[in-house]
Amino acid sequence: MKRLFRPSRTLTTLAVGFLLLDAVLLIYAGLALDRTLLLVLGGVFAVAAAAVVVVGWPWYRRRLDELERARRDMRAEVESLRDLLQKRHLDN
């Protein structure tokens, strides 16, 4: 049977890297141009990057584990139904 790929941290790493790059550039622009709003937005992006790592990744992994368990349960149920049909010779 075809095995689904196991998710990696690549997408999360790219998202965090992008948010951190945005944060650094906004903070730099805020300091260079003396704009408070840019500094605040840079801080917001830095906090968002931290939130993705601290909150997002474990949440994502738990959901994937739940889906994998449900998939295994469904496979077991399908196999039991298939066995039942074969025992009753209903498998055309």
Secondary structure, 3 states (H helix, E strand, C coil): CCCCCCCCCHHHHHHHHHHHHHHHHHHHHHHHHCCHHHHHHHHHHHHHHHHHHHHHHHHHHHHHHHHHHHHHHHHHHHHHHHHHHHHCCCCC
